[in-house]
Amino acid sequence: MKREDDTDVTEGSGNVFVDLGLPDPEERLAKARLASRILDAIEARGWTTEQVPEALSLSEAEVSRLLAGRLKGFSVERLTGLLTVVESAG
């Protein structure tokens, strides 16, 4: 596809991890979506960074990694459990 200024444009697949050629792209996308929902729920509840470790039974280092989107070491199952905790803590 060409844009008006003759720049080539490649349509993405809908999964940036596939487009980047990274391993396990579907798992990476699922983890990113879960982490995003967790962060949205934390913000919606107005939790401070000091409240999150206790509320989610995570270490401060784990919370820091989660908030920064560094999800290595978090499984889809664990993130799903964290989301359940945050959403039920209303």
C-alpha positions in Angstrom: 0.0 0.0 0.0 1.2 3.5 -0.8 0.3 6.7 0.9 -0.1 10.0 -1.0 3.5 10.9 -0.2 4.8 7.6 -1.7 5.7 6.2 1.7 5.3 2.4 1.9 2.8 1.4 4.7 2.5 -2.1 5.9 -0.7 -3.0 7.7 -0.1 -4.7 11.0 -1.4 -8.1 12.0 -3.2 -6.7 15.1 -0.6 -8.3 17.4 2.5 -6.1 17.7 4.4 -9.1 19.1 3.8 -11.1 15.8 4.8 -8.0 13.8 8.1 -7.8 15.8 8.8 -11.5 15.3 8.9 -12.2 19.0 8.5 -15.7 20.4 5.1 -16.6 22.0 3.3 -13.6 20.5 -0.2 -14.7 21.6 0.9 -15.2 25.2 2.7 -11.9 25.2 -0.4 -10.1 23.9 -2.7 -11.8 26.5 -0.3 -10.8 29.3 -0.1 -7.2 28.0 -3.9 -7.0 27.9 -4.3 -8.4 31.4 -1.7 -6.1 32.8 -3.4 -3.1 31.2 -6.7 -4.1 32.8 -5.0 -4.6 36.2 -3.4 -1.2 36.0 -6.8 0.4 35.0 -8.5 -1.3 37.9 -5.8 -0.1 40.4 -6.2 3.4 39.1 -10.0 3.2 39.3 -9.7 2.2 43.0 -7.3 5.0 43.7 -4.7 2.7 45.3 -1.4 4.1 46.0 1.8 2.3 45.1 2.2 1.6 48.8 -1.2 -0.2 48.9 -0.8 -2.4 45.9 1.8 -4.9 47.3 -0.3 -5.7 50.3 -3.6 -5.8 48.3 -2.2 -8.2 45.7 0.2 -10.1 47.9 3.1 -9.1 45.8 6.6 -7.8 46.7 7.4 -4.2 45.9 9.8 -5.4 43.2 7.0 -7.4 41.6 4.6 -4.4 41.7 7.3 -2.2 40.2 7.8 -4.7 37.3 4.0 -5.0 36.8 3.5 -1.3 36.7 6.3 -0.9 34.3 4.9 -3.6 32.0 7.9 -5.9 32.5 5.9 -9.1 32.6 8.5 -11.8 32.4 7.9 -14.1 35.4 4.2 -13.4 35.4 2.1 -16.2 33.9 -1.2 -15.6 32.2 -2.8 -17.5 35.1 -1.2 -15.4 37.7 -2.2 -12.1 36.0 -5.7 -13.4 35.7 -5.7 -14.1 39.4 -4.4 -10.6 40.2 -7.1 -9.1 37.9 -9.7 -11.1 39.8 -8.4 -9.7 43.2 -8.4 -6.1 42.0 -11.8 -6.3 40.4 -13.4 -7.9 43.5 -11.8 -5.3 45.8 -14.4 -2.7 45.1 
